Amino acid sequence: FSLPKFVVFNSASAAIFYFLPAAQETIGLSLLVSLVAGAIAGISGAIVSAPADLLLTKSAGASTDDGDEACNSTSTGGELDTTEASEGGMLDGVFAGVGVRCVFFAASIAVQFLLYDYFKSLLGVSPSDLSEG
């Protein structure tokens, strides 16, 4: 989740600043770029991590022995029950709920990058301060 988040944020920020160079001149526009690029990064992170989160959730549900058969989502061997997959195949099941995840992660990651850049500018930290050497 973290790797695509940072890669996409840096790429989206660079692309926005390339097409709107004036956004680098004011703090308000620069923070707006951070917000938009953070939202894009959050969406990418949600999409990339959705299959792994679903598999982890399903396997954790299989390991509980509460006797609840209402959520028959796994087989007795702890593997995913492929009968749950919809007509579109297994990918539809693996990406179930990705829309809600995208909204949540877009908002939370956008706010994280907005706050990071806000405090970076508030404290006067420049890109050269963050690089080695």
Phi and psi in radians as a Rosetta constraint file:
Dihedral C 1 N 2 CA 2 C 2 CIRCULARHARMONIC -1.207 0.35
Dihedral N 2 CA 2 C 2 N 3 CIRCULARHARMONIC -0.745 0.35
Dihedral C 2 N 3 CA 3 C 3 CIRCULARHARMONIC -1.065 0.35
Dihedral N 3 CA 3 C 3 N 4 CIRCULARHARMONIC -0.926 0.35
Dihedral C 3 N 4 CA 4 C 4 CIRCULARHARMONIC -1.119 0.35
Dihedral N 4 CA 4 C 4 N 5 CIRCULARHARMONIC -0.538 0.35
Dihedral C 4 N 5 CA 5 C 5 CIRCULARHARMONIC -1.049 0.35
Dihedral N 5 CA 5 C 5 N 6 CIRCULARHARMONIC -0.873 0.35
Dihedral C 5 N 6 CA 6 C 6 CIRCULARHARMONIC -1.257 0.35
Dihedral N 6 CA 6 C 6 N 7 CIRCULARHARMONIC -0.687 0.35
Dihedral C 6 N 7 CA 7 C 7 CIRCULARHARMONIC -1.103 0.35
Dihedral N 7 CA 7 C 7 N 8 CIRCULARHARMONIC -0.814 0.35
Dihedral C 7 N 8 CA 8 C 8 CIRCULARHARMONIC -1.185 0.35
Dihedral N 8 CA 8 C 8 N 9 CIRCULARHARMONIC -0.687 0.35
Dihedral C 8 N 9 CA 9 C 9 CIRCULARHARMONIC -1.048 0.35
Dihedral N 9 CA 9 C 9 N 10 CIRCULARHARMONIC -0.847 0.35
Dihedral C 9 N 10 CA 10 C 10 CIRCULARHARMONIC -1.106 0.35
Dihedral N 10 CA 10 C 10 N 11 CIRCULARHARMONIC -0.720 0.35
Dihedral C 10 N 11 CA 11 C 11 CIRCULARHARMONIC -1.175 0.35
Dihedral N 11 CA 11 C 11 N 12 CIRCULARHARMONIC -0.764 0.35
Dihedral C 11 N 12 CA 12 C 12 CIRCULARHARMONIC -1.153 0.35
Dihedral N 12 CA 12 C 12 N 13 CIRCULARHARMONIC -0.734 0.35
Dihedral C 12 N 13 CA 13 C 13 CIRCULARHARMONIC -1.073 0.35
Dihedral N 13 CA 13 C 13 N 14 CIRCULARHARMONIC -0.807 0.35
Dihedral C 13 N 14 CA 14 C 14 CIRCULARHARMONIC -1.077 0.35
Dihedral N 14 CA 14 C 14 N 15 CIRCULARHARMONIC -0.725 0.35
Dihedral C 14 N 15 CA 15 C 15 CIRCULARHARMONIC -1.152 0.35
Dihedral N 15 CA 15 C 15 N 16 CIRCULARHARMONIC -0.737 0.35
Dihedral C 15 N 16 CA 16 C 16 CIRCULARHARMONIC -1.147 0.35
Dihedral N 16 CA 16 C 16 N 17 CIRCULARHARMONIC -0.777 0.35
Dihedral C 16 N 17 CA 17 C 17 CIRCULARHARMONIC -1.157 0.35
Dihedral N 17 CA 17 C 17 N 18 CIRCULARHARMONIC -0.517 0.35
Dihedral C 17 N 18 CA 18 C 18 CIRCULARHARMONIC -1.154 0.35
Dihedral N 18 CA 18 C 18 N 19 CIRCULARHARMONIC -0.771 0.35
Dihedral C 18 N 19 CA 19 C 19 CIRCULARHARMONIC -1.452 0.35
Dihedral N 19 CA 19 C 19 N 20 CIRCULARHARMONIC -0.385 0.35
Dihedral C 19 N 20 CA 20 C 20 CIRCULARHARMONIC -2.273 0.35
Dihedral N 20 CA 20 C 20 N 21 CIRCULARHARMONIC 1.270 0.35
Dihedral C 20 N 21 CA 21 C 21 CIRCULARHARMONIC -1.105 0.35
Dihedral N 21 CA 21 C 21 N 22 CIRCULARHARMONIC -0.422 0.35
Dihedral C 21 N 22 CA 22 C 22 CIRCULARHARMONIC -1.159 0.35
Dihedral N 22 CA 22 C 22 N 23 CIRCULARHARMONIC -0.324 0.35
Dihedral C 22 N 23 CA 23 C 23 CIRCULARHARMONIC -1.178 0.35
Dihedral N 23 CA 23 C 23 N 24 CIRCULARHARMONIC -0.329 0.35
Dihedral C 23 N 24 CA 24 C 24 CIRCULARHARMONIC -1.389 0.35
Dihedral N 24 CA 24 C 24 N 25 CIRCULARHARMONIC -0.279 0.35
Dihedral C 24 N 25 CA 25 C 25 CIRCULARHARMONIC -1.449 0.35
Dihedral N 25 CA 25 C 25 N 26 CIRCULARHARMONIC -0.467 0.35
Dihedral C 25 N 26 CA 26 C 26 CIRCULARHARMONIC -2.066 0.35
Dihedral N 26 CA 26 C 26 N 27 CIRCULARHARMONIC 2.553 0.35
Dihedral C 26 N 27 CA 27 C 27 CIRCULARHARMONIC -1.182 0.35
Dihedral N 27 CA 27 C 27 N 28 CIRCULARHARMONIC -0.622 0.35
Dihedral C 27 N 28 CA 28 C 28 CIRCULARHARMONIC -1.100 0.35
Dihedral N 28 CA 28 C 28 N 29 CIRCULARHARMONIC -0.821 0.35
Dihedral C 28 N 29 CA 29 C 29 CIRCULARHARMONIC -1.203 0.35
Dihedral N 29 CA 29 C 29 N 30 CIRCULARHARMONIC -0.626 0.35
Dihedral C 29 N 30 CA 30 C 30 CIRCULARHARMONIC -1.126 0.35
Dihedral N 30 CA 30 C 30 N 31 CIRCULARHARMONIC -0.690 0.35
Dihedral C 30 N 31 CA 31 C 31 CIRCULARHARMONIC -1.221 0.35
Dihedral N 31 CA 31 C 31 N 32 CIRCULARHARMONIC -0.561 0.35
Dihedral C 31 N 32 CA 32 C 32 CIRCULARHARMONIC -1.145 0.35
Dihedral N 32 CA 32 C 32 N 33 CIRCULARHARMONIC -0.675 0.35
Dihedral C 32 N 33 CA 33 C 33 CIRCULARHARMONIC -1.091 0.35
Dihedral N 33 CA 33 C 33 N 34 CIRCULARHARMONIC -0.737 0.35
Dihedral C 33 N 34 CA 34 C 34 CIRCULARHARMONIC -1.065 0.35
Dihedral N 34 CA 34 C 34 N 35 CIRCULARHARMONIC -0.699 0.35
Dihedral C 34 N 35 CA 35 C 35 CIRCULARHARMONIC -1.135 0.35
Dihedral N 35 CA 35 C 35 N 36 CIRCULARHARMONIC -0.816 0.35
Dihedral C 35 N 36 CA 36 C 36 CIRCULARHARMONIC -1.184 0.35
Dihedral N 36 CA 36 C 36 N 37 CIRCULARHARMONIC -0.808 0.35
Dihedral C 36 N 37 CA 37 C 37 CIRCULARHARMONIC -1.131 0.35
Dihedral N 37 CA 37 C 37 N 38 CIRCULARHARMONIC -0.616 0.35
Dihedral C 37 N 38 CA 38 C 38 CIRCULARHARMONIC -1.146 0.35
Dihedral N 38 CA 38 C 38 N 39 CIRCULARHARMONIC -0.669 0.35
Dihedral C 38 N 39 CA 39 C 39 CIRCULARHARMONIC -1.135 0.35
Dihedral N 39 CA 39 C 39 N 40 CIRCULARHARMONIC -0.741 0.35
Dihedral C 39 N 40 CA 40 C 40 CIRCULARHARMONIC -1.104 0.35
Dihedral N 40 CA 40 C 40 N 41 CIRCULARHARMONIC -0.720 0.35
Dihedral C 40 N 41 CA 41 C 41 CIRCULARHARMONIC -1.135 0.35
Dihedral N 41 CA 41 C 41 N 42 CIRCULARHARMONIC -0.690 0.35
Dihedral C 41 N 42 CA 42 C 42 CIRCULARHARMONIC -1.108 0.35
Dihedral N 42 CA 42 C 42 N 43 CIRCULARHARMONIC -0.699 0.35
Dihedral C 42 N 43 CA 43 C 43 CIRCULARHARMONIC -1.125 0.35
Dihedral N 43 CA 43 C 43 N 44 CIRCULARHARMONIC -0.765 0.35
Dihedral C 43 N 44 CA 44 C 44 CIRCULARHARMONIC -1.135 0.35
Dihedral N 44 CA 44 C 44 N 45 CIRCULARHARMONIC -0.702 0.35
Dihedral C 44 N 45 CA 45 C 45 CIRCULARHARMONIC -1.122 0.35
Dihedral N 45 CA 45 C 45 N 46 CIRCULARHARMONIC -0.655 0.35
Dihedral C 45 N 46 CA 46 C 46 CIRCULARHARMONIC -1.153 0.35
Dihedral N 46 CA 46 C 46 N 47 CIRCULARHARMONIC -0.714 0.35
Dihedral C 46 N 47 CA 47 C 47 CIRCULARHARMONIC -1.200 0.35
Dihedral N 47 CA 47 C 47 N 48 CIRCULARHARMONIC -0.752 0.35
Dihedral C 47 N 48 CA 48 C 48 CIRCULARHARMONIC -1.169 0.35
Dihedral N 48 CA 48 C 48 N 49 CIRCULARHARMONIC -0.663 0.35
Dihedral C 48 N 49 CA 49 C 49 CIRCULARHARMONIC -1.586 0.35
Dihedral N 49 CA 49 C 49 N 50 CIRCULARHARMONIC -0.133 0.35
Dihedral C 49 N 50 CA 50 C 50 CIRCULARHARMONIC -1.023 0.35
Dihedral N 50 CA 50 C 50 N 51 CIRCULARHARMONIC -0.855 0.35
Dihedral C 50 N 51 CA 51 C 51 CIRCULARHARMONIC -1.070 0.35
Dihedral N 51 CA 51 C 51 N 52 CIRCULARHARMONIC -0.740 0.35
Dihedral C 51 N 52 CA 52 C 52 CIRCULARHARMONIC -1.160 0.35
Dihedral N 52 CA 52 C 52 N 53 CIRCULARHARMONIC -0.710 0.35
Dihedral C 52 N 53 CA 53 C 53 CIRCULARHARMONIC -1.121 0.35
Dihedral N 53 CA 53 C 53 N 54 CIRCULARHARMONIC -0.700 0.35
Dihedral C 53 N 54 CA 54 C 54 CIRCULARHARMONIC -1.133 0.35
Dihedral N 54 CA 54 C 54 N 55 CIRCULARHARMONIC -0.778 0.35
Dihedral C 54 N 55 CA 55 C 55 CIRCULARHARMONIC -1.108 0.35
Dihedral N 55 CA 55 C 55 N 56 CIRCULARHARMONIC -0.702 0.35
Dihedral C 55 N 56 CA 56 C 56 CIRCULARHARMONIC -1.133 0.35
Dihedral N 56 CA 56 C 56 N 57 CIRCULARHARMONIC -0.741 0.35
Dihedral C 56 N 57 CA 57 C 57 CIRCULARHARMONIC -1.129 0.35
Dihedral N 57 CA 57 C 57 N 58 CIRCULARHARMONIC -0.764 0.35
Dihedral C 57 N 58 CA 58 C 58 CIRCULARHARMONIC -1.135 0.35
Dihedral N 58 CA 58 C 58 N 59 CIRCULARHARMONIC -0.729 0.35
Dihedral C 58 N 59 CA 59 C 59 CIRCULARHARMONIC -1.231 0.35
Dihedral N 59 CA 59 C 59 N 60 CIRCULARHARMONIC -0.581 0.35
Dihedral C 59 N 60 CA 60 C 60 CIRCULARHARMONIC -1.188 0.35
Dihedral N 60 CA 60 C 60 N 61 CIRCULARHARMONIC -0.623 0.35
Dihedral C 60 N 61 CA 61 C 61 CIRCULARHARMONIC -1.181 0.35
Dihedral N 61 CA 61 C 61 N 62 CIRCULARHARMONIC -0.539 0.35
Dihedral C 61 N 62 CA 62 C 62 CIRCULARHARMONIC -1.302 0.35
Dihedral N 62 CA 62 C 62 N 63 CIRCULARHARMONIC -0.477 0.35
Dihedral C 62 N 63 CA 63 C 63 CIRCULARHARMONIC -1.436 0.35
Dihedral N 63 CA 63 C 63 N 64 CIRCULARHARMONIC -0.199 0.35
Dihedral C 63 N 64 CA 64 C 64 CIRCULARHARMONIC -1.438 0.35
Dihedral N 64 CA 64 C 64 N 65 CIRCULARHARMONIC 2.380 0.35
Dihedral C 64 N 65 CA 65 C 65 CIRCULARHARMONIC -1.885 0.35
Dihedral N 65 CA 65 C 65 N 66 CIRCULARHARMONIC 0.962 0.35
Dihedral C 65 N 66 CA 66 C 66 CIRCULARHARMONIC -1.602 0.35
Dihedral N 66 CA 66 C 66 N 67 CIRCULARHARMONIC -0.011 0.35
Dihedral C 66 N 67 CA 67 C 67 CIRCULARHARMONIC 1.333 0.35
Dihedral N 67 CA 67 C 67 N 68 CIRCULARHARMONIC 0.161 0.35
Dihedral C 67 N 68 CA 68 C 68 CIRCULARHARMONIC -1.405 0.35
Dihedral N 68 CA 68 C 68 N 69 CIRCULARHARMONIC 1.950 0.35
Dihedral C 68 N 69 CA 69 C 69 CIRCULARHARMONIC -1.670 0.35
Dihedral N 69 CA 69 C 69 N 70 CIRCULARHARMONIC -0.008 0.35
Dihedral C 69 N 70 CA 70 C 70 CIRCULARHARMONIC -1.195 0.35
Dihedral N 70 CA 70 C 70 N 71 CIRCULARHARMONIC -0.504 0.35
Dihedral C 70 N 71 CA 71 C 71 CIRCULARHARMONIC -1.871 0.35
Dihedral N 71 CA 71 C 71 N 72 CIRCULARHARMONIC 1.028 0.35
Dihedral C 71 N 72 CA 72 C 72 CIRCULARHARMONIC -1.226 0.35
Dihedral N 72 CA 72 C 72 N 73 CIRCULARHARMONIC 1.244 0.35
Dihedral C 72 N 73 CA 73 C 73 CIRCULARHARMONIC -1.744 0.35
Dihedral N 73 CA 73 C 73 N 74 CIRCULARHARMONIC -0.175 0.35
Dihedral C 73 N 74 CA 74 C 74 CIRCULARHARMONIC -2.307 0.35
Dihedral N 74 CA 74 C 74 N 75 CIRCULARHARMONIC 2.736 0.35
Dihedral C 74 N 75 CA 75 C 75 CIRCULARHARMONIC -1.446 0.35
Dihedral N 75 CA 75 C 75 N 76 CIRCULARHARMONIC 3.055 0.35
Dihedral C 75 N 76 CA 76 C 76 CIRCULARHARMONIC -1.184 0.35
Dihedral N 76 CA 76 C 76 N 77 CIRCULARHARMONIC -0.352 0.35
Dihedral C 76 N 77 CA 77 C 77 CIRCULARHARMONIC -1.509 0.35
Dihedral N 77 CA 77 C 77 N 78 CIRCULARHARMONIC 0.051 0.35
Dihedral C 77 N 78 CA 78 C 78 CIRCULARHARMONIC 1.475 0.35
Dihedral N 78 CA 78 C 78 N 79 CIRCULARHARMONIC 0.081 0.35
Dihedral C 78 N 79 CA 79 C 79 CIRCULARHARMONIC -1.604 0.35
Dihedral N 79 CA 79 C 79 N 80 CIRCULARHARMONIC 2.782 0.35
Dihedral C 79 N 80 CA 80 C 80 CIRCULARHARMONIC -1.154 0.35
Dihedral N 80 CA 80 C 80 N 81 CIRCULARHARMONIC 2.414 0.35
Dihedral C 80 N 81 CA 81 C 81 CIRCULARHARMONIC -1.439 0.35
Dihedral N 81 CA 81 C 81 N 82 CIRCULARHARMONIC 1.929 0.35
Dihedral C 81 N 82 CA 82 C 82 CIRCULARHARMONIC -1.264 0.35
Dihedral N 82 CA 82 C 82 N 83 CIRCULARHARMONIC -0.157 0.35
Dihedral C 82 N 83 CA 83 C 83 CIRCULARHARMONIC -1.263 0.35
Dihedral N 83 CA 83 C 83 N 84 CIRCULARHARMONIC -0.261 0.35
Dihedral C 83 N 84 CA 84 C 84 CIRCULARHARMONIC -1.316 0.35
Dihedral N 84 CA 84 C 84 N 85 CIRCULARHARMONIC -0.433 0.35
Dihedral C 84 N 85 CA 85 C 85 CIRCULARHARMONIC -1.071 0.35
Dihedral N 85 CA 85 C 85 N 86 CIRCULARHARMONIC 2.422 0.35
Dihedral C 85 N 86 CA 86 C 86 CIRCULARHARMONIC -1.339 0.35
Dihedral N 86 CA 86 C 86 N 87 CIRCULARHARMONIC -3.065 0.35
Dihedral C 86 N 87 CA 87 C 87 CIRCULARHARMONIC -1.061 0.35
Dihedral N 87 CA 87 C 87 N 88 CIRCULARHARMONIC -0.415 0.35
Dihedral C 87 N 88 CA 88 C 88 CIRCULARHARMONIC -1.315 0.35
Dihedral N 88 CA 88 C 88 N 89 CIRCULARHARMONIC -0.138 0.35
Dihedral C 88 N 89 CA 89 C 89 CIRCULARHARMONIC 1.861 0.35
Dihedral N 89 CA 89 C 89 N 90 CIRCULARHARMONIC -3.030 0.35
Dihedral C 89 N 90 CA 90 C 90 CIRCULARHARMONIC -1.162 0.35
Dihedral N 90 CA 90 C 90 N 91 CIRCULARHARMONIC -0.535 0.35
Dihedral C 90 N 91 CA 91 C 91 CIRCULARHARMONIC -1.095 0.35
Dihedral N 91 CA 91 C 91 N 92 CIRCULARHARMONIC -0.595 0.35
Dihedral C 91 N 92 CA 92 C 92 CIRCULARHARMONIC -1.098 0.35
Dihedral N 92 CA 92 C 92 N 93 CIRCULARHARMONIC -0.721 0.35
Dihedral C 92 N 93 CA 93 C 93 CIRCULARHARMONIC -1.205 0.35
Dihedral N 93 CA 93 C 93 N 94 CIRCULARHARMONIC -0.650 0.35
Dihedral C 93 N 94 CA 94 C 94 CIRCULARHARMONIC -1.227 0.35
Dihedral N 94 CA 94 C 94 N 95 CIRCULARHARMONIC -0.543 0.35
Dihedral C 94 N 95 CA 95 C 95 CIRCULARHARMONIC -1.748 0.35
Dihedral N 95 CA 95 C 95 N 96 CIRCULARHARMONIC 0.346 0.35
Dihedral C 95 N 96 CA 96 C 96 CIRCULARHARMONIC -1.108 0.35
Dihedral N 96 CA 96 C 96 N 97 CIRCULARHARMONIC 2.310 0.35
Dihedral C 96 N 97 CA 97 C 97 CIRCULARHARMONIC 1.397 0.35
Dihedral N 97 CA 97 C 97 N 98 CIRCULARHARMONIC 0.188 0.35
Dihedral C 97 N 98 CA 98 C 98 CIRCULARHARMONIC -1.200 0.35
Dihedral N 98 CA 98 C 98 N 99 CIRCULARHARMONIC -0.473 0.35
Dihedral C 98 N 99 CA 99 C 99 CIRCULARHARMONIC -1.107 0.35
Dihedral N 99 CA 99 C 99 N 100 CIRCULARHARMONIC -0.791 0.35
Dihedral C 99 N 100 CA 100 C 100 CIRCULARHARMONIC -1.146 0.35
Dihedral N 100 CA 100 C 100 N 101 CIRCULARHARMONIC -0.711 0.35
Dihedral C 100 N 101 CA 101 C 101 CIRCULARHARMONIC -1.074 0.35
Dihedral N 101 CA 101 C 101 N 102 CIRCULARHARMONIC -0.706 0.35
Dihedral C 101 N 102 CA 102 C 102 CIRCULARHARMONIC -1.087 0.35
Dihedral N 102 CA 102 C 102 N 103 CIRCULARHARMONIC -0.768 0.35
Dihedral C 102 N 103 CA 103 C 103 CIRCULARHARMONIC -1.097 0.35
Dihedral N 103 CA 103 C 103 N 104 CIRCULARHARMONIC -0.828 0.35
Dihedral C 103 N 104 CA 104 C 104 CIRCULARHARMONIC -1.085 0.35
Dihedral N 104 CA 104 C 104 N 105 CIRCULARHARMONIC -0.891 0.35
Dihedral C 104 N 105 CA 105 C 105 CIRCULARHARMONIC -1.248 0.35
Dihedral N 105 CA 105 C 105 N 106 CIRCULARHARMONIC -0.548 0.35
Dihedral C 105 N 106 CA 106 C 106 CIRCULARHARMONIC -1.069 0.35
Dihedral N 106 CA 106 C 106 N 107 CIRCULARHARMONIC -0.790 0.35
Dihedral C 106 N 107 CA 107 C 107 CIRCULARHARMONIC -1.184 0.35
Dihedral N 107 CA 107 C 107 N 108 CIRCULARHARMONIC -0.827 0.35
Dihedral C 107 N 108 CA 108 C 108 CIRCULARHARMONIC -1.223 0.35
Dihedral N 108 CA 108 C 108 N 109 CIRCULARHARMONIC -0.706 0.35
Dihedral C 108 N 109 CA 109 C 109 CIRCULARHARMONIC -1.261 0.35
Dihedral N 109 CA 109 C 109 N 110 CIRCULARHARMONIC -0.620 0.35
Dihedral C 109 N 110 CA 110 C 110 CIRCULARHARMONIC -1.060 0.35
Dihedral N 110 CA 110 C 110 N 111 CIRCULARHARMONIC -0.769 0.35
Dihedral C 110 N 111 CA 111 C 111 CIRCULARHARMONIC -1.158 0.35
Dihedral N 111 CA 111 C 111 N 112 CIRCULARHARMONIC -0.667 0.35
Dihedral C 111 N 112 CA 112 C 112 CIRCULARHARMONIC -1.060 0.35
Dihedral N 112 CA 112 C 112 N 113 CIRCULARHARMONIC -0.845 0.35
Dihedral C 112 N 113 CA 113 C 113 CIRCULARHARMONIC -1.220 0.35
Dihedral N 113 CA 113 C 113 N 114 CIRCULARHARMONIC -0.592 0.35
Dihedral C 113 N 114 CA 114 C 114 CIRCULARHARMONIC -1.083 0.35
Dihedral N 114 CA 114 C 114 N 115 CIRCULARHARMONIC -0.837 0.35
Dihedral C 114 N 115 CA 115 C 115 CIRCULARHARMONIC -1.131 0.35
Dihedral N 115 CA 115 C 115 N 116 CIRCULARHARMONIC -0.692 0.35
Dihedral C 115 N 116 CA 116 C 116 CIRCULARHARMONIC -1.031 0.35
Dihedral N 116 CA 116 C 116 N 117 CIRCULARHARMONIC -0.877 0.35
Dihedral C 116 N 117 CA 117 C 117 CIRCULARHARMONIC -1.217 0.35
Dihedral N 117 CA 117 C 117 N 118 CIRCULARHARMONIC -0.575 0.35
Dihedral C 117 N 118 CA 118 C 118 CIRCULARHARMONIC -1.117 0.35
Dihedral N 118 CA 118 C 118 N 119 CIRCULARHARMONIC -0.875 0.35
Dihedral C 118 N 119 CA 119 C 119 CIRCULARHARMONIC -1.206 0.35
Dihedral N 119 CA 119 C 119 N 120 CIRCULARHARMONIC -0.541 0.35
Dihedral C 119 N 120 CA 120 C 120 CIRCULARHARMONIC -1.098 0.35
Dihedral N 120 CA 120 C 120 N 121 CIRCULARHARMONIC -0.756 0.35
Dihedral C 120 N 121 CA 121 C 121 CIRCULARHARMONIC -1.285 0.35
Dihedral N 121 CA 121 C 121 N 122 CIRCULARHARMONIC -0.621 0.35
Dihedral C 121 N 122 CA 122 C 122 CIRCULARHARMONIC -1.096 0.35
Dihedral N 122 CA 122 C 122 N 123 CIRCULARHARMONIC -0.667 0.35
Dihedral C 122 N 123 CA 123 C 123 CIRCULARHARMONIC -1.555 0.35
Dihedral N 123 CA 123 C 123 N 124 CIRCULARHARMONIC -0.035 0.35
Dihedral C 123 N 124 CA 124 C 124 CIRCULARHARMONIC 1.265 0.35
Dihedral N 124 CA 124 C 124 N 125 CIRCULARHARMONIC 0.545 0.35
Dihedral C 124 N 125 CA 125 C 125 CIRCULARHARMONIC -1.477 0.35
Dihedral N 125 CA 125 C 125 N 126 CIRCULARHARMONIC 2.191 0.35
Dihedral C 125 N 126 CA 126 C 126 CIRCULARHARMONIC -1.786 0.35
Dihedral N 126 CA 126 C 126 N 127 CIRCULARHARMONIC 2.854 0.35
Dihedral C 126 N 127 CA 127 C 127 CIRCULARHARMONIC -1.010 0.35
Dihedral N 127 CA 127 C 127 N 128 CIRCULARHARMONIC -0.551 0.35
Dihedral C 127 N 128 CA 128 C 128 CIRCULARHARMONIC -1.206 0.35
Dihedral N 128 CA 128 C 128 N 129 CIRCULARHARMONIC -0.459 0.35
Dihedral C 128 N 129 CA 129 C 129 CIRCULARHARMONIC -1.225 0.35
Dihedral N 129 CA 129 C 129 N 130 CIRCULARHARMONIC -0.454 0.35
Dihedral C 129 N 130 CA 130 C 130 CIRCULARHARMONIC -1.621 0.35
Dihedral N 130 CA 130 C 130 N 131 CIRCULARHARMONIC -0.152 0.35
Dihedral C 130 N 131 CA 131 C 131 CIRCULARHARMONIC -1.665 0.35
Dihedral N 131 CA 131 C 131 N 132 CIRCULARHARMONIC 2.753 0.35
Dihedral C 131 N 132 CA 132 C 132 CIRCULARHARMONIC -1.309 0.35
Dihedral N 132 CA 132 C 132 N 133 CIRCULARHARMONIC 2.612 0.35
